C-alpha cells in the first residue's frame, strides 16, 4: 500500500520551521548569539514576549514582562530543577 503525502503534515513542518527561524532571528537580534547559546533567563525573556512581540519588547522589558520571565523560569525549575537549568547554561 502506498501512503500519500499528508499536506497538513507538510504545512505543520513549515510552520515549525518558520517558528524556529523566527526564534533564531530573535536570539541574534536581541542577544547577538544563536538560539542554542541563550541562557535560560534569555530564553525565558523571549518566551515572555510571545503573546504579542510587537507590543512587548525583549530589548526594553516592562515590569509585566519581567514578571512573566520570572514565572517562566520558575516553571522551568519545576519541570527539571536547578540542575536542568545549569545543564542548559552549559
C-alpha angles and dihedrals in degrees: 000000000000117000118219121226113262107232090197090056091051093051089047088054090051092050091051091047091049091051090049091052091048091050090049091049091048092050091051094043098048102028105021095234141086118278093248089063097052116119116236088255092054092046091049090051091054090047090050092062095047098099088069117354090179091059101032116056126210090196093054106024118192123221087262092056092045088053091051089048091053091048091050091050089050090052090050090053092049091051096048110358129232091302090063090052091049090049090050092049090059 
